[in-house]
Amino acid sequence: MTPLDPAVARVTERIIARSRDSRRRYLDLMEREGDRHGDRDFLSCSNLAHGFAAALEDKPSIAAARGPNLAIVTAYNDMLSAHQPYGRYPEQMKLFAREAGATAQVAGGVPAMCDGVTQGQDGMELSLFSRDTIALSTAIAMSHAMFDGMALLGICDKIVPGLVIGALRFGHLPAILVPSGPMPSGIGNKEKQKVRQLYAEGKAGRAELLASESASYHSPGTCTFYGTANSNQMMMELMGLHVPGAAFVPPNTPLRQALTRAAVRRLAEIGRKGNDHRPMARVVDEKAIVNACVGLLATGGSTNHAIHLPAMARAAGILLDWQDLDELSAAVPLIARVYPNGAGDVNQFHEAGGIGYVVRELLGAGLAHGDVLTVADGGMAAYAREPFLDGDALHWRPAPAASLDPTMLAPVAAPFMPDGGMRLVQGNLGRGTFKTSAVESARWTIEAPARIFDDQDAVIAAFKAGELDRDVVVVLRFQGPRANGMPELHKLTPVLGVLQDRGLKVALVTDGRMSGASGKVPAAIHITPEALGGGPLSLLRDGDVVRLCGHQGTLQALADLAGREPAAPTERMGGMGRELFAMFRRHAGGAEQGGSAMLDEAGL
């Protein structure tokens, strides 16, 4: 076995030491839960009768406890293209469970909102807290205590982290995430980006823009750019929570169905009463979290996971911070170029060797932990394989030994970049994230006067009025978790890209998010402490010179901020249900801790 990279080993040991008390409390809780709720014997006859009253075909088996009863927690709706295929999954999975001597029931549904639909709209202010809502909904589904394992059906941005957070509170049970796969490739991403910028400049109309967007997002399946949804799928493989190779197999294909069948059968095998018990609490440990971080960095994944990874880790009693990510980024090379980090999409990434190739390279270089418990036999090495059908039989073979498309995948020995390109930037304006892997290195340092905004629509209005036609650092503040739920600000990418293409030096600094589609324009995002409550961004004024440097990891106002009074946020109106989430905003933690309203430092 290849020795573990010293930086990966050092960060892992630091996380283990930092998390010792909180992890112990979590595991103690899971042990107590397993003793108390490890089987259904403690349920009264009335409890059980209610629980299987409608399970007409499976009632005798559930009543007699003839085999494991599996919970299906589904994020199905048919507005999300990625989740539309889930509509038929429960009935299929019940059949697959019976084949394995088990039963399955839909334990509950969780909400699933699409950031692509709400991007730039009021509804986006519910997006981050939809993750907490999903975690709570997962807990409600599992609280019936009728189950011996969890099949979690979710793919997109906040949905997978929410499912994981909720399921980890029932970590005495095994869990497998069950994806549905990406839609076929549409128009090229560069073409889509060009039309967006033409529209921002007024050189293309709404009909032309809608035609372009519809040619990109066009059928059932996950959107094909490498944003948060597809980064989720990669991380579930690196955390050992998928059937190996399940992430990017297209929906509605025989191979996809075979992988779903395999997930159900495996879940039935790894329950508490069998000989191969693999509870989620043991699968998601410190090494699994580090593997997820390494995979994220090696593939240039979504900046949203600088928030989601700490939140998921805390749900398992593991304390992860941005210094950990930054040190791992310095050690882990970028070996994938997937849009917005490159020209190709996830389908091309998958065809070039995909996650199996990435895992094989990382293990071969000692950059990932191989000695981890996963839902599959063989530890992390099982994920260096790819699935295929021989007739109707599902098999796995080794991932390609060499990249099948050198523009998409590169070996660790000759990477696209020597580091993972997700930098911690910090200084007198706080701490934030800069995704350097998506930005030309010549643009990693920007020093320019600031223009201060409290609302993204005001940025666009200023652009249209010609007020930003100069070197400028656009500071968009009061976008943090406590201020307005930390919306994504991807709506700003086209206008800032236009300014940059005009030869101007442009950067964005914000306590909001820029999404998994972050790219092209240098941006320091997730700034913490956030502006609300007196964070440093609230002290900035128009004209203050701000310096952002990805090389040195600095974010600095060159003005003297001492003695200034914090600016007050613009008064916000209610509507779109935002007022219902006031409690979440009031209790939200900082971005570096995951921006959650639920998780304290112990993850409990």
C-alpha positions, 0 to 999 in steps of 0.5 A, a space after each residue: 500500500 502506498 504511504 499516506 501523503 504527509 500533509 493528508 496524514 497531518 490534517 487527518 490527525 489534527 481533525 481526529 485530535 480536535 474532534 476527540 470529545 465530540 466524536 466520542 459523544 456522537 459514537 456513544 449516542 449511536 451505541 445507545 440508539 442501537 441498543 434502544 432502537 436496533 430492532 423493532 421488538 420494542 414497538 408495541 403491537 399498536 405501533 407496528 400495526 400502524 406502521 405496516 397497515 398499508 404495506 399490503 404485500 409486505 405486511 406478513 413479512 414485516 409483522 414476523 420480522 422475517 428480514 430487514 425493513 428498509 426505509 426509503 427517504 425520497 426527495 422526489 419531485 418532477 420539477 427538478 430534472 435530477 429528481 424526476 426519475 425518482 418517481 418510479 424508484 420506490 415501487 422498483 426498490 420494493 421489488 428489489 428488496 423482496 428479491 433479497 428477503 427484505 421489505 421496503 417502505 417509503 418512510 418519508 419525503 423531503 423538500 427539494 428545491 432547485 437553485 437553478 430555478 430560484 437563482 437571483 430570485 427571492 426564493 434563493 434566500 430559502 436555499 441554504 436553510 432548505 438543507 436544515 429542513 431536509 435534515 429535519 424531515 429525514 429525522 421525522 421520517 426515521 423517527 418511526 423506528 420501523 427500519 433496519 437501513 436507510 436508502 436515501 434518494 437525493 442528488 442536488 445542492 442542499 439535498 444530499 448534505 441535508 439527507 446525510 446530516 439527518 441520516 447521521 442522527 440515525 447512524 446506528 443503521 446502515 445507509 446508502 445514497 441512491 442517485 439517478 444520473 446526469 441528463 445527456 449533454 446539451 449545447 456546449 457550456 462556453 456557448 451557453 456562457 457567451 449567450 448569457 453575457 450577450 444578454 447581460 450587455 443587451 445584445 441578445 433577447 430573452 427568447 434567444 437566452 431562453 432557447 440557449 438555456 433550454 438547449 442546456 437543461 433539456 431532459 430528466 437527469 442532473 444538470 451536466 456542469 460540475 456544480 454542487 449536485 455533481 460534486 455531491 455525487 463524487 463525494 458520496 463515492 469518496 465517503 463510501 456511501 454509494 454502490 461503487 461507480 453509481 454517480 454518473 450512469 445515465 438515468 432510465 438505462 439498464 445499468 442504472 436500474 442494476 445499480 439501484 437493485 445492487 444498492 437495495 440488496 447491499 443495504 439488506 446485507 449490511 444491517 445490524 442482524 447480519 454478519 457484515 454490519 456497517 452502520 453509517 456512524 462508522 462509515 462516516 468517520 474522520 478519514 471519510 471526511 478527509 477523502 471527501 475533501 481530497 476528492 473535491 479538491 482533486 476534481 475542482 468541485 463546488 465551493 458550496 462544499 466549504 459550507 456543506 462539508 463542515 456541516 455534514 462532519 459536525 453531524 457525526 461529531 467531526 470538526 472540520 475547518 477551512 484551514 484543513 481544506 486550505 492545507 489539503 488544497 496545497 497538497 492535492 493536485 487538480 486532475 480533472 477539468 470539468 466545466 466551469 473548470 474546463 470545457 467538458 461536462 460530467 458525461 465527458 468526465 465519466 467517459 474519460 475514466 470518471 471517478 474510478 480513475 480519480 480514486 485510483 490516482 489518489 490512492 496510488 499517490 497516497 492522497 486518499 485513505 484506503 483503509 476505510 469502512 465503506 458500504 462496499 467490500 474492499 474499502 476505498 479500492 472498491 471505488 477505483 472500479 467501474 460498473 458494467 453489465 454482462 447480459 443482465 448481470 452487474 459486474 465491476 472492472 478496474 477503472 482505466 489505467 490512463 485517461 481516455 481524454 487528456 483534456 478532461 483527466 490527468 494523472 497525479 504525476 502530471 496534473 492540470 494544476 499542482 494544487 486543488 485550487 480552493 484557497 483560504 483568504 484572510 485578513 482584516 476583512 475576515 476569512 473566505 474562500 477563493 476558488 482559484 482553479 476556475 480563474 486564470 492565474 494572472 487574475 489571482 491578485 486584484 487591487 482596486 477601489 471598492 464599490 459597496 452594495 447590499 443587494 445583487 439587483 443594485 449591482 446589475 443596475 449599476 452595471 447597466 448604468 455604466 457605473 462599474 466600467 473601471 477597475 473595481 472590487 464589487 463588495 456585496 454584503 449582508 448576504 450571510 446566513 443570519 442576514 438573508 440565508 446566504 443566497 447564491 449570487 451566480 446571477 452576477 457572473 455574466 455582468 462581472 464577466 463582461 467587465 473582465 472581458 473588457 480588460 478591466 480588473 474585477 473581483 467580487 467580495 461577499 459574505 454570500 455564496 457564488 455556487 458550484 458554478 463559480 468561475 472566471 471572475 476572481 471572488 472571495 466568498 463566504 466571508 466570515 464574520 458576516 456583515 450583519 452584527 458588525 463584521 468587517 465588511 460592514 465597515 467598508 465604504 465606497 472607494 476603499 481600496 481592497 486587495 485580494 490575492 490568491 497567491 498569498 491567501 490575503 483579503 485586505 482593506 488598505 484603508 484604516 477601518 478602526 473607529 468606523 461605525 458598522 453600516 446597517 443593512 437595508 430593511 428587507 421585506 417579507 414574502 416568498 415564505 422567507 418570514 417563516 425562516 426567521 428562526 433559522 436566520 437568528 440561530 445560524 452559525 458562521 459559514 466556516 461552521 457550516 451555516 446551520 441553525 441546528 449544529 453546535 460545536 459537538 455536532 449534537 
